[in-house]
Amino acid sequence: MAIKLQNIVKQYLTPLALLIISFISFGLLIPSLGFYWDDFPMIWFGHLLGPTGYLETLSSDRPFLAGIYFITTSLLNTSPLSWQILGILSRWITAVILWWSLRKLWPQNHHQAAWVAFLFAIYPGFKQQPISVIYSNGFLLLAFYFLSWGLMIMAHRNPRHFWKYTIAAMLSSAICTFSTEYYVGLEAVRLAFLWILIEKQETHQQRISLTIKSYLPYGIVMIAFLIWRVLIFKFPTYQPTLIEDTVKNPPLEILTLFNNILQSVFDSGWLAWISTFRFPKLSDFEVRSSIFVWVIIFISIPAIWHFLYRLLPVENQQENSKDFWGKQAVVLGIIALVSCGWPFWITNLPVQLHFPYDRFTLAFMVGSCFLIVGLIDWVIHYHWQKTLILALFISMAIGANIENANSYRREWMVLKDFFWQLTWRAPGLKNGTSVFTKNFPLTYYSDNSLTAPLNWTYAPENHSTSIPYLFGFTDVRLGANLKEFQNDVTIRQHYRNALFESTTSHSLVVFYSQPGCLKVLDPDQSRDVSVFPTDLKEAKSISHLSQIITSPVNPAVPPAEVFGDEPAHQWCYYYQKAELARQVNDWEKVIELEKEALNKRYLPQEASEWLVFMEANAHTGDWHRSMEIASLTYSMSKDLQKKICTTITSLEEQVPHDSNADQYIKKARNKIQCPSK
């Protein structure tokens, strides 16, 4: 009974350990993570059209991917936490299936198979793990691909059930391959596995012949995919420009391709790991998040080493033996790394270790893990040394992954702040409104990404593909969908199978840069405000505050299931509500908001945010307070001198005032050094 229990524990020990390190690496911050990049459009299309809507949504580029989105979105709600959990589970499942497949391939090397799976589970080169909707599905597809490896190996280990396992492996491979082209290059690894399986032959020619013969069922799947992808479906997004470019200039393109391959292999195979190694600095222990990361690293190193050395001991191997497995794994790693990048190289897509191109390292992950584990097993002499080095690799990667997740956490906080401020300032928007901005302070979002939450916030009941709102970056759209900064210019943009149609006469231009609050540009008010970028000032002519519905029946709020509860009201809330009140000339309301904010000791971080209160105090007859604010604004930012002076002049001309007010105005003008009238 004890032996049986021991075998059960041993059988499930590695999957449990994989789950633990996956959670430590990616799960500690998930309650604070949200939706990023293409997550937002994909989850919003499920909200817009329901799970069956993915059939049409993905029909233009990856129609077979709709099936897995149908399943996952039917099971999960629109809570970011649910998807973050699925993201971790899908990566863990993929690592477990990889481990299972490698155990079938190398039945005498269980510990090395576990090492590869451990590195795969926390591979630090792929930094987009928090983009959970896209990549939970991406990892599940990779799990199908690894499953096809394991089933293929079982087919060769069990001749009586050869066709049963082979057909299952073909189906599993087809599910992955037809859904995404990311992993097509890994077919070279399948051939290498077959070569390893067919090892006892009299001649190399016989071995080659049997390897090719054994690959034929999987070759049929691959040929079917290539016929469909190249000749029937073709290339709706990225084009295979490599062949055309090579014909035009063969020497240059071949040299460029060779350089791209070497750079991709080096970055994803080696640099992804080495870049995680660094010594802590004293400054690291002044920041709470850095202290947290280093504590995790220092705890992980001995814990992981103990597990690898004590709980996963080497079986049937002498302490000082030089195992052939290491050399074999290095060769497999090189094969995988050199072959897996072709879907990206032929379309001239760079494989890099920073956003957004680190997504392509998904295909390189397993090759990198073969290479690193193979080198350690081949070069390092003693088992305790191997496991110690592996523990260092794993622990440093865990630290890097936590730091990466923290950068996503910060961006999610900024995005939530942006949308709450937008709804405070614009509680309603007229249909056909496009919101433009520039220099948006976020890395993990495009303007396409933000069109989804904009529509979700302002048109939550819309369930048609005619969408009423568009978010755009001026530097991206100018010259394309946005021909010029002029009114009455048509804007027509497809959003997968959805469509936005309007004109620039129904646009808003906004600016957002922390620690300042969101600004809606008013052509009459935004002159000489130094905080606005020059290019955005050019766009202010198409900013129409009339697109804002100031008193809607149902004020817009970001969807609670995504953005959570409304945050506590601080300075920016009062500023946005003051700007909204100014839009309708409700100066008393502005004063009320100013007093409430100051009573709670909230103050602006950006000097220009005082101007609305400067105007309100003048309009309500408190010229002393108005000019006091003018002087305060100038002391915070000398760059606003021209704007403050023109505002004082405008107030003098438009707002009735007496001789006492003249004294306050004169004193303020002198202090601010306004030019004589």
C-alpha positions as CSV (number, residue, x, y, z in Angstrom):
1,M,0.0,0.0,0.0
2,A,2.8,2.4,0.9
3,I,4.6,1.6,-2.3
4,K,1.5,2.2,-4.3
5,L,0.9,5.6,-2.6
6,Q,4.5,6.5,-3.2
7,N,4.1,5.8,-6.9
8,I,1.0,7.9,-7.1
9,V,2.7,10.8,-5.4
10,K,5.7,10.4,-7.7
11,Q,3.5,10.4,-10.7
12,Y,1.7,13.6,-9.8
13,L,4.6,15.4,-8.2
14,T,5.9,17.0,-11.4
15,P,2.5,18.4,-12.6
16,L,1.9,19.8,-9.1
17,A,5.3,21.4,-9.1
18,L,4.7,22.9,-12.5
19,L,1.4,24.3,-11.3
20,I,3.1,25.9,-8.3
21,I,5.9,27.6,-10.2
22,S,3.5,28.7,-12.9
23,F,1.3,30.4,-10.2
24,I,4.3,32.0,-8.5
25,S,5.6,33.2,-11.8
26,F,2.4,34.5,-13.3
27,G,-0.4,34.4,-10.7
28,L,0.6,36.6,-7.8
29,L,-0.6,39.8,-9.5
30,I,-3.6,38.5,-11.5
31,P,-6.2,40.1,-9.3
32,S,-4.8,43.5,-10.4
33,L,-4.5,42.7,-14.1
34,G,-7.0,43.4,-16.9
35,F,-7.4,43.2,-20.6
36,Y,-4.7,44.3,-23.0
37,W,-4.0,44.8,-26.7
38,D,-6.2,42.4,-28.8
39,D,-7.9,41.0,-25.6
40,F,-10.3,43.9,-25.6
41,P,-11.6,43.6,-29.1
42,M,-11.9,39.8,-28.9
43,I,-13.7,39.8,-25.5
44,W,-15.9,42.7,-26.7
45,F,-16.9,40.9,-29.9
46,G,-18.2,38.1,-27.6
47,H,-20.2,40.7,-25.7
48,L,-21.4,42.3,-28.9
49,L,-22.4,39.2,-30.9
50,G,-22.2,36.3,-28.5
51,P,-19.9,33.2,-28.8
52,T,-21.3,32.3,-32.3
53,G,-20.3,35.7,-33.5
54,Y,-16.7,34.6,-33.7
55,L,-17.5,32.6,-36.8
56,E,-17.9,35.9,-38.6
57,T,-15.4,38.0,-36.6
58,L,-12.5,35.7,-37.4
59,S,-13.6,34.7,-40.9
60,S,-11.2,37.2,-42.5
61,D,-7.9,35.9,-41.1
62,R,-8.2,32.7,-38.9
63,P,-11.7,31.1,-39.4
64,F,-10.8,27.8,-37.7
65,L,-9.8,29.7,-34.6
66,A,-13.5,30.6,-34.0
67,G,-14.1,27.1,-32.6
68,I,-11.8,27.5,-29.6
69,Y,-13.1,31.1,-28.9
70,F,-16.6,29.7,-29.0
71,I,-15.7,27.2,-26.3
72,T,-13.7,29.4,-24.0
73,T,-16.0,32.4,-24.2
74,S,-19.0,30.2,-23.6
75,L,-17.4,28.9,-20.4
76,L,-16.0,32.2,-19.1
77,N,-17.6,35.5,-18.3
78,T,-16.1,38.9,-19.1
79,S,-14.1,39.2,-15.8
80,P,-10.4,39.8,-16.4
81,L,-9.6,37.6,-13.4
82,S,-11.3,34.6,-15.0
83,W,-9.3,35.0,-18.1
84,Q,-6.0,35.5,-16.2
85,I,-6.7,32.2,-14.4
86,L,-7.3,30.5,-17.7
87,G,-4.1,32.0,-19.1
88,I,-2.1,30.3,-16.3
89,L,-4.0,27.0,-16.5
90,S,-3.6,26.8,-20.2
91,R,0.2,27.4,-20.0
92,W,0.4,24.8,-17.2
93,I,-1.6,22.3,-19.2
94,T,0.7,22.9,-22.2
95,A,3.8,22.3,-20.0
96,V,2.3,19.1,-18.5
97,I,1.5,17.7,-22.0
98,L,5.0,18.5,-23.2
99,W,6.4,16.7,-20.1
100,W,4.2,13.7,-20.8
101,S,5.2,13.6,-24.4
102,L,8.9,13.8,-23.6
103,R,8.6,11.0,-21.1
104,K,7.1,8.8,-23.8
105,L,10.0,9.7,-26.1
106,W,12.8,9.2,-23.4
107,P,11.4,6.7,-20.9
108,Q,14.9,6.5,-19.2
109,N,15.2,10.3,-18.9
110,H,12.3,11.3,-16.7
111,H,14.2,14.0,-14.9
112,Q,15.4,15.7,-18.0
113,A,11.9,15.7,-19.4
114,A,10.8,17.4,-16.3
115,W,13.6,20.0,-16.6
116,V,12.4,20.9,-20.1
117,A,8.8,21.3,-18.9
118,F,9.9,23.5,-15.9
119,L,11.8,25.9,-18.2
120,F,8.9,25.9,-20.7
121,A,6.4,26.8,-17.9
122,I,8.3,30.0,-17.0
123,Y,10.1,30.9,-20.2
124,P,10.8,34.6,-19.8
125,G,11.2,35.6,-23.5
126,F,7.5,35.5,-24.1
127,K,6.3,38.6,-22.1
128,Q,2.7,38.7,-23.2
129,Q,1.3,36.2,-20.7
130,P,-1.0,38.9,-19.1
131,I,-2.7,39.2,-22.5
132,S,-4.8,36.4,-21.3
133,V,-7.7,36.1,-23.8
134,I,-5.5,35.8,-26.9
135,Y,-2.8,33.6,-25.3
136,S,-4.8,31.3,-23.2
137,N,-6.3,30.2,-26.5
138,G,-2.8,30.3,-28.0
139,F,-1.4,28.0,-25.4
140,L,-4.3,25.6,-25.6
141,L,-3.6,25.3,-29.3
142,L,0.1,24.6,-28.6
143,A,-1.1,22.0,-26.1
144,F,-2.9,20.2,-28.9
145,Y,0.3,20.3,-30.9
146,F,2.4,18.8,-28.1
147,L,-0.4,16.2,-27.6
148,S,0.0,15.2,-31.3
149,W,3.7,14.6,-30.5
150,G,2.9,12.4,-27.6
151,L,0.2,10.5,-29.5
152,M,2.6,10.0,-32.4
153,I,5.2,8.5,-30.0
154,M,2.6,6.2,-28.5
155,A,1.7,5.0,-32.0
156,H,5.2,3.9,-32.5
157,R,5.6,2.4,-29.0
158,N,2.3,0.5,-29.4
159,P,2.2,-1.1,-32.9
160,R,-1.1,-2.9,-32.1
161,H,-2.8,0.5,-31.7
162,F,-0.7,2.3,-34.3
163,W,-3.6,3.7,-36.4
164,K,-5.8,4.6,-33.5
165,Y,-3.0,6.8,-32.0
166,T,-1.9,8.1,-35.4
167,I,-5.4,9.3,-36.4
168,A,-5.7,11.0,-33.0
169,A,-2.3,12.6,-33.5
170,M,-3.2,13.8,-37.0
171,L,-6.5,15.3,-35.7
172,S,-4.7,17.0,-32.8
173,S,-2.1,18.5,-35.1
174,A,-4.8,19.7,-37.5
175,I,-6.7,21.5,-34.8
176,C,-3.6,23.5,-33.9
177,T,-2.2,24.0,-37.4
178,F,-5.4,25.1,-39.1
179,S,-6.2,27.5,-36.3
180,T,-2.9,29.3,-36.3
181,E,0.2,29.2,-38.4
182,Y,2.5,30.1,-35.5
183,Y,3.7,26.5,-34.8
184,V,4.0,25.2,-38.4
185,G,7.8,25.3,-38.3
186,L,7.9,22.9,-35.4
187,E,7.1,20.1,-37.8
188,A,10.9,19.7,-38.1
189,V,10.9,18.6,-34.5
190,R,8.4,15.9,-35.3
191,L,10.7,14.5,-37.9
192,A,13.6,14.6,-35.4
193,F,11.4,12.7,-32.9
194,L,10.6,10.1,-35.5
195,W,14.4,9.8,-36.3
196,I,15.0,9.1,-32.6
197,L,12.2,6.6,-32.4
198,I,13.4,4.7,-35.4
199,E,17.0,4.2,-34.1
200,K,17.8,0.5,-34.6
201,Q,18.4,0.1,-38.4
202,E,21.2,-1.4,-40.3
203,T,21.9,1.6,-42.5
204,H,21.2,5.4,-42.3
205,Q,19.4,5.1,-45.7
206,Q,16.9,2.6,-44.1
207,R,16.5,4.9,-41.1
208,I,15.8,7.9,-43.4
209,S,13.4,5.9,-45.5
210,L,11.4,4.7,-42.4
211,T,11.4,8.2,-40.9
212,I,9.9,9.7,-44.0
213,K,7.4,6.9,-44.3
214,S,6.4,7.4,-40.7
215,Y,5.9,11.1,-41.2
216,L,3.6,10.7,-44.2
217,P,0.3,10.9,-42.2
218,Y,1.5,14.1,-40.6
219,G,2.8,15.3,-44.0
220,I,-0.7,14.9,-45.3
221,V,-2.0,17.3,-42.6
222,M,0.7,19.8,-43.4
223,I,0.2,19.6,-47.2
224,A,-3.6,20.1,-46.7
225,F,-2.9,23.1,-44.6
226,L,-0.5,24.7,-47.0
227,I,-2.8,24.1,-50.0
228,W,-5.7,25.8,-48.0
229,R,-3.5,28.6,-46.6
230,V,-1.5,29.5,-49.7
231,L,-3.8,28.7,-52.6
232,I,-7.3,28.9,-51.3
233,F,-7.4,31.3,-48.3
234,K,-4.1,33.0,-49.2
235,F,-2.7,35.8,-47.1
236,P,-5.4,38.2,-45.9
237,T,-3.0,40.1,-43.4
238,Y,0.7,39.6,-43.5
239,Q,2.2,39.0,-47.0
240,P,5.0,36.5,-47.8
241,T,7.4,39.2,-49.2
242,L,10.6,37.2,-48.8
243,I,10.4,35.4,-52.1
244,E,9.5,38.6,-54.1
245,D,12.3,40.6,-52.3
246,T,14.8,37.8,-52.9
247,V,14.1,37.8,-56.6
248,K,14.7,41.5,-56.8
249,N,18.0,41.5,-54.9
250,P,19.2,38.0,-54.1
251,P,22.5,38.7,-52.3
252,L,21.1,41.4,-50.0
253,E,17.9,39.5,-49.1
254,I,19.8,36.2,-48.5
255,L,22.2,38.0,-46.2
256,T,19.4,39.8,-44.5
257,L,17.5,36.6,-44.0
258,F,20.6,34.9,-42.6
259,N,21.1,37.7,-40.2
260,N,17.4,37.6,-39.1
261,I,17.6,33.9,-38.4
262,L,20.7,34.2,-36.4
263,Q,19.4,37.1,-34.4
264,S,16.0,35.4,-33.7
265,V,17.7,32.2,-32.6
266,F,20.2,34.0,-30.4
267,D,17.6,36.3,-28.8
268,S,14.8,33.7,-28.2
269,G,17.1,30.8,-27.5
270,W,19.8,32.2,-25.3
271,L,19.4,36.0,-24.6
272,A,15.8,35.5,-23.2
273,W,17.3,33.6,-20.3
274,I,20.6,35.4,-19.8
275,S,18.9,38.8,-19.7
276,T,17.1,37.8,-16.5
277,F,20.4,37.5,-14.6
278,R,21.5,40.6,-12.7
279,F,22.8,41.4,-9.3
280,P,20.5,43.4,-7.0
281,K,21.4,47.0,-6.4
282,L,20.8,49.0,-3.2
283,S,18.2,51.0,-5.1
284,D,16.2,47.8,-5.6
285,F,15.5,47.6,-1.9
286,E,14.0,51.1,-1.8
287,V,11.1,50.1,-4.0
288,R,8.4,47.8,-2.5
289,S,7.8,45.9,-5.8
290,S,11.6,45.3,-6.3
291,I,11.9,44.0,-2.7
292,F,9.0,41.6,-3.3
293,V,10.7,40.3,-6.5
294,W,14.0,39.7,-4.8
295,V,12.4,38.0,-1.9
296,I,10.7,35.6,-4.2
297,I,13.9,34.9,-6.1
298,F,15.9,34.3,-2.9
299,I,13.3,31.9,-1.6
300,S,12.8,30.1,-4.9
301,I,16.5,29.2,-5.5
302,P,16.9,26.8,-2.6
303,A,13.3,25.5,-2.8
304,I,13.6,24.7,-6.5
305,W,17.0,23.2,-6.1
306,H,15.8,21.0,-3.3
307,F,12.9,19.8,-5.4
308,L,15.0,19.1,-8.5
309,Y,17.9,17.4,-6.6
310,R,16.1,15.6,-3.7
311,L,12.6,15.0,-5.0
312,L,13.4,14.3,-8.6
313,P,16.6,12.2,-8.2
314,V,18.4,10.8,-11.2
315,E,17.4,7.2,-11.8
316,N,19.7,4.5,-13.2
317,Q,22.5,6.9,-13.8
318,Q,26.0,7.3,-12.3
319,E,26.8,10.7,-10.7
320,N,29.7,11.4,-13.0
321,S,28.4,9.9,-16.2
322,K,28.3,11.9,-19.5
323,D,24.8,11.2,-20.8
324,F,24.2,11.2,-24.5
325,W,20.8,12.8,-23.9
326,G,22.4,16.3,-23.5
327,K,23.9,16.2,-26.9
328,Q,20.7,15.0,-28.4
329,A,18.7,17.7,-26.7
330,V,21.1,20.4,-27.9
331,V,20.7,19.2,-31.5
332,L,16.9,19.1,-31.1
333,G,17.0,22.6,-29.7
334,I,19.0,23.9,-32.7
335,I,16.6,22.2,-35.1
336,A,13.6,23.7,-33.4
337,L,15.0,27.2,-33.2
338,V,16.2,27.2,-36.8
339,S,12.9,25.8,-38.2
340,C,10.2,27.4,-36.1
341,G,10.6,31.0,-37.3
342,W,9.8,30.6,-40.9
343,P,6.2,31.8,-40.7
344,F,7.6,35.1,-39.4
345,W,10.8,35.3,-41.5
346,I,9.0,34.9,-44.8
347,T,6.6,37.7,-43.9
348,N,9.5,39.9,-42.6
349,L,8.1,40.0,-39.1
350,P,10.8,40.6,-36.5
351,V,11.2,38.2,-33.7
352,Q,12.3,40.3,-30.7
353,L,12.2,40.3,-26.9
354,H,10.1,43.4,-26.5
355,F,6.5,44.3,-27.1
356,P,4.7,43.6,-29.5
357,Y,7.1,41.3,-31.3
358,D,7.9,39.1,-28.4
359,R,4.7,37.3,-29.2
360,F,6.5,35.3,-31.9
361,T,8.7,33.7,-29.3
362,L,5.8,31.4,-28.6
363,A,7.1,29.1,-31.4
364,F,10.7,29.3,-30.1
365,M,9.9,28.4,-26.5
366,V,10.3,24.6,-26.7
367,G,13.5,24.9,-28.8
368,S,15.1,27.2,-26.3
369,C,14.2,24.9,-23.4
370,F,15.8,21.9,-25.3
371,L,18.9,23.9,-25.9
372,I,19.3,25.2,-22.3
373,V,18.6,21.9,-20.6
374,G,20.7,20.0,-23.2
375,L,23.7,22.3,-22.6
376,I,23.4,22.0,-18.8
377,D,23.1,18.2,-18.9
378,W,25.9,17.8,-21.5
379,V,28.5,20.3,-20.1
380,I,28.0,20.2,-16.3
381,H,29.5,17.2,-14.6
382,Y,27.6,16.5,-11.4
383,H,23.9,16.2,-10.8
384,W,23.8,18.6,-7.9
385,Q,25.5,21.2,-10.1
386,K,23.0,20.7,-12.9
387,T,20.1,21.2,-10.6
388,L,21.6,24.2,-9.0
389,I,22.1,25.9,-12.3
390,L,18.6,25.0,-13.4
391,A,17.2,26.4,-10.1
392,L,19.1,29.7,-10.8
393,F,17.6,29.8,-14.4
394,I,14.1,29.1,-13.1
395,S,14.2,31.5,-10.2
396,M,15.6,34.4,-12.2
397,A,13.0,33.8,-14.8
398,I,10.3,33.8,-12.2
399,G,11.5,37.2,-10.9
400,A,11.6,38.6,-14.5
401,N,8.0,37.4,-15.1
402,I,6.8,39.0,-11.9
403,E,8.4,42.3,-12.9
404,N,6.9,42.1,-16.3
405,A,3.4,41.4,-14.8
406,N,3.9,44.5,-12.6
407,S,4.3,46.6,-15.7
408,Y,1.0,45.3,-17.0
409,R,-0.6,46.0,-13.7
410,R,0.5,49.6,-13.8
411,E,-0.8,50.0,-17.3
412,W,-4.2,48.6,-16.3
413,M,-4.5,51.1,-13.5
414,V,-3.7,53.9,-16.0
415,L,-6.3,52.7,-18.5
416,K,-9.0,52.4,-15.9
417,D,-8.2,55.9,-14.7
418,F,-8.5,57.2,-18.3
419,F,-11.9,55.7,-18.9
420,W,-13.3,56.8,-15.6
421,Q,-12.1,60.3,-16.2
422,L,-13.5,60.2,-19.7
423,T,-17.0,59.3,-18.4
424,W,-16.8,61.9,-15.7
425,R,-16.0,64.6,-18.3
426,A,-18.3,63.2,-21.0
427,P,-21.2,61.3,-19.4
428,G,-22.7,60.8,-22.8
429,L,-21.5,60.9,-26.4
430,K,-23.5,61.3,-29.5
431,N,-23.5,58.5,-32.0
432,G,-20.8,58.8,-34.6
433,T,-18.3,60.3,-32.3
434,S,-14.6,59.5,-32.9
435,V,-12.2,60.2,-30.1
436,F,-8.7,61.2,-31.2
437,T,-5.5,61.6,-29.2
438,K,-1.7,61.4,-29.5
439,N,1.1,60.4,-27.2
440,F,-1.1,58.0,-25.3
441,P,1.0,56.9,-22.2
442,L,0.5,53.2,-22.7
443,T,2.5,50.5,-24.3
444,Y,0.2,47.5,-24.4
445,Y,-2.7,49.1,-26.3
446,S,-3.3,50.3,-29.8
447,D,-6.1,52.6,-30.9
448,N,-7.9,49.6,-32.3
449,S,-7.6,48.0,-28.8
450,L,-9.4,51.0,-27.3
451,T,-12.2,51.2,-29.7
452,A,-13.7,48.2,-28.0
453,P,-13.9,49.6,-24.4
454,L,-15.1,52.9,-25.8
455,N,-18.1,51.3,-27.4
456,W,-18.6,49.0,-24.5
457,T,-18.7,52.0,-22.2
458,Y,-20.9,54.3,-24.3
459,A,-23.1,51.8,-26.1
460,P,-23.3,48.7,-23.9
461,E,-26.7,47.7,-25.3
462,N,-25.5,47.8,-28.9
463,H,-25.3,44.3,-30.5
464,S,-24.9,45.1,-34.1
465,T,-21.8,45.4,-36.3
466,S,-22.6,49.0,-37.0
467,I,-20.5,50.6,-34.2
468,P,-21.2,54.2,-33.0
469,Y,-17.8,55.1,-31.6
470,L,-14.1,55.0,-32.8
471,F,-10.9,55.6,-30.9
472,G,-7.9,56.8,-32.9
473,F,-4.3,57.9,-32.6
474,T,-3.7,60.9,-34.8
475,D,-0.2,59.9,-35.7
476,V,-1.5,56.5,-36.8
477,R,-4.7,57.6,-38.6
478,L,-3.5,60.9,-40.2
479,G,-3.1,60.2,-43.9
480,A,-5.1,56.9,-43.7
481,N,-8.6,56.9,-42.2
482,L,-8.1,60.5,-41.2
483,K,-7.0,62.4,-44.3
484,E,-6.5,65.8,-42.7
485,F,-7.4,67.9,-39.7
486,Q,-10.4,69.5,-41.4
487,N,-14.1,69.3,-40.6
488,D,-16.6,67.4,-42.8
489,V,-13.9,64.8,-43.8
490,T,-15.4,61.3,-44.0
491,I,-14.1,58.7,-41.6
492,R,-14.8,55.1,-42.5
493,Q,-13.0,52.3,-40.7
494,H,-13.6,48.5,-40.6
495,Y,-13.1,46.9,-37.2
496,R,-12.9,43.2,-38.2
497,N,-16.5,42.5,-39.3
498,A,-17.8,45.8,-37.7
499,L,-17.9,49.2,-39.3
500,F,-17.7,52.8,-38.1
501,E,-18.8,55.6,-40.4
502,S,-18.9,59.3,-39.6
503,T,-17.1,62.6,-40.3
504,T,-14.5,64.7,-38.5
505,S,-17.3,67.1,-37.7
506,H,-18.4,64.6,-35.0
507,S,-15.0,64.2,-33.3
508,L,-13.4,64.9,-29.9
509,V,-9.7,65.4,-29.4
510,V,-8.4,64.5,-25.9
511,F,-5.0,64.5,-24.2
512,Y,-4.0,62.3,-21.3
513,S,-0.7,62.3,-19.5
514,Q,-0.2,61.5,-15.9
515,P,0.1,62.9,-13.3
516,G,-2.2,65.4,-15.0
517,C,-5.9,64.8,-15.6
518,L,-7.6,64.0,-18.9
519,K,-8.1,67.1,-21.1
520,V,-10.8,67.4,-23.8
521,L,-9.5,70.0,-26.2
522,D,-11.7,73.0,-26.8
523,P,-10.6,75.0,-29.9
524,D,-11.6,78.2,-27.9
525,Q,-9.8,77.3,-24.7
526,S,-6.8,75.2,-25.6
527,R,-4.6,77.9,-27.1
528,D,-1.2,78.5,-25.5
529,V,-1.6,75.5,-23.1
530,S,2.0,74.3,-23.1
531,V,1.2,70.8,-21.9
532,F,-0.5,69.9,-25.3
533,P,1.8,68.4,-28.0
534,T,2.2,70.5,-31.1
535,D,0.6,67.9,-33.4
536,L,-2.4,67.7,-31.1
537,K,-2.8,71.5,-31.2
538,E,-3.2,71.1,-34.9
539,A,-6.0,68.6,-34.4
540,K,-8.0,70.8,-32.0
541,S,-9.9,72.3,-35.0
542,I,-11.9,69.0,-35.3
543,S,-12.6,68.8,-31.5
544,H,-16.3,69.5,-31.0
545,L,-17.6,69.7,-27.5
546,S,-21.1,69.5,-28.8
547,Q,-20.6,65.8,-29.2
548,I,-20.7,65.5,-25.4
549,I,-24.2,64.9,-24.0
550,T,-23.9,66.8,-20.7
551,S,-27.0,65.5,-19.0
552,P,-27.8,62.0,-20.4
553,V,-30.7,60.0,-18.9
554,N,-28.3,57.1,-18.2
555,P,-24.7,58.5,-17.7
556,A,-22.0,56.2,-19.2
557,V,-19.9,54.1,-16.9
558,P,-17.1,51.7,-17.8
559,P,-18.5,48.1,-17.6
560,A,-18.3,47.0,-14.0
561,E,-17.5,43.4,-14.8
562,V,-14.3,44.6,-16.6
563,F,-13.3,47.9,-14.8
564,G,-14.6,47.2,-11.4
565,D,-16.2,49.7,-9.0
566,E,-15.9,53.4,-9.5
567,P,-12.7,54.6,-7.8
568,A,-12.7,57.1,-4.9
569,H,-13.1,60.7,-6.1
570,Q,-9.9,62.6,-6.0
571,W,-8.6,65.8,-7.7
572,C,-9.2,64.6,-11.3
573,Y,-12.9,63.8,-10.6
574,Y,-13.5,67.3,-9.4
575,Y,-11.6,68.7,-12.3
576,Q,-13.6,66.7,-14.9
577,K,-16.9,67.7,-13.3
578,A,-15.7,71.3,-13.2
579,E,-14.9,71.2,-16.9
580,L,-18.3,69.7,-17.6
581,A,-20.0,72.5,-15.6
582,R,-17.9,75.1,-17.5
583,Q,-19.2,73.7,-20.8
584,V,-22.7,74.6,-19.8
585,N,-21.6,77.9,-18.0
586,D,-22.6,76.6,-14.6
587,W,-20.0,78.6,-12.7
588,E,-21.7,78.1,-9.4
589,K,-21.2,74.4,-9.7
590,V,-17.5,74.9,-10.6
591,I,-17.1,76.9,-7.4
592,E,-18.9,74.2,-5.4
593,L,-16.6,71.6,-6.8
594,E,-13.5,73.7,-6.1
595,K,-14.5,74.1,-2.4
596,E,-15.2,70.4,-2.0
597,A,-11.9,69.4,-3.5
598,L,-9.9,71.8,-1.4
599,N,-11.7,70.8,1.8
600,K,-10.6,67.3,1.1
601,R,-7.0,68.6,0.4
602,Y,-6.9,67.6,-3.2
603,L,-4.7,69.7,-5.4
604,P,-3.7,69.5,-9.1
605,Q,-0.4,68.1,-10.3
606,E,-0.7,70.0,-13.6
607,A,-0.9,73.8,-13.4
608,S,-3.3,74.3,-16.3
609,E,-6.0,72.5,-14.3
610,W,-6.4,75.7,-12.1
611,L,-7.6,77.7,-15.0
612,V,-11.2,76.6,-15.0
613,F,-11.5,77.6,-11.3
614,M,-9.8,81.0,-12.1
615,E,-12.5,81.6,-14.7
616,A,-15.3,80.4,-12.4
617,N,-14.3,82.7,-9.5
618,A,-14.2,85.7,-11.9
619,H,-17.7,84.8,-13.3
620,T,-19.1,84.6,-9.8
621,G,-17.6,88.0,-8.7
622,D,-14.7,86.7,-6.6
623,W,-11.9,88.5,-8.5
624,H,-9.5,88.3,-5.5
625,R,-9.7,84.5,-5.6
626,S,-9.6,84.4,-9.4
627,M,-6.3,86.5,-9.5
628,E,-4.9,84.5,-6.6
629,I,-5.4,81.3,-8.7
630,A,-3.8,83.1,-11.7
631,S,-0.7,83.8,-9.6
632,L,-0.6,80.3,-8.2
633,T,-0.8,78.8,-11.7
634,Y,2.1,81.0,-12.9
635,S,4.2,80.0,-9.9
636,M,3.6,76.3,-10.8
637,S,4.4,76.7,-14.5
638,K,6.0,79.7,-16.1
639,D,5.3,78.2,-19.5
640,L,1.6,79.1,-19.0
641,Q,2.3,82.8,-18.8
642,K,0.8,83.6,-22.2
643,K,-2.3,81.5,-21.5
644,I,-2.9,83.1,-18.1
645,C,-2.5,86.6,-19.5
646,T,-4.9,86.0,-22.4
647,T,-7.4,84.5,-20.0
648,I,-7.2,87.5,-17.7
649,T,-7.7,89.8,-20.7
650,S,-10.7,87.7,-21.9
651,L,-12.3,87.8,-18.4
652,E,-11.8,91.6,-18.2
653,E,-13.6,92.1,-21.5
654,Q,-16.4,89.6,-20.9
655,V,-17.1,89.7,-17.1
656,P,-18.4,92.8,-15.3
657,H,-16.1,94.1,-12.6
658,D,-15.5,97.1,-10.3
659,S,-12.5,99.1,-9.2
660,N,-11.6,96.6,-6.5
661,A,-11.4,93.9,-9.2
662,D,-9.1,96.2,-11.2
663,Q,-6.7,96.3,-8.3
664,Y,-6.5,92.5,-8.1
665,I,-6.1,92.3,-11.8
666,K,-3.3,94.9,-12.0
667,K,-1.5,93.2,-9.1
668,A,-1.8,89.8,-10.8
669,R,-0.7,91.2,-14.2
670,N,2.5,92.6,-12.6
671,K,3.3,89.4,-10.8
672,I,2.8,87.3,-13.9
673,Q,4.6,89.9,-16.1
674,C,1.8,90.1,-18.5
675,P,2.4,92.6,-21.4
676,S,0.6,95.9,-21.3
677,K,-2.8,96.0,-22.9
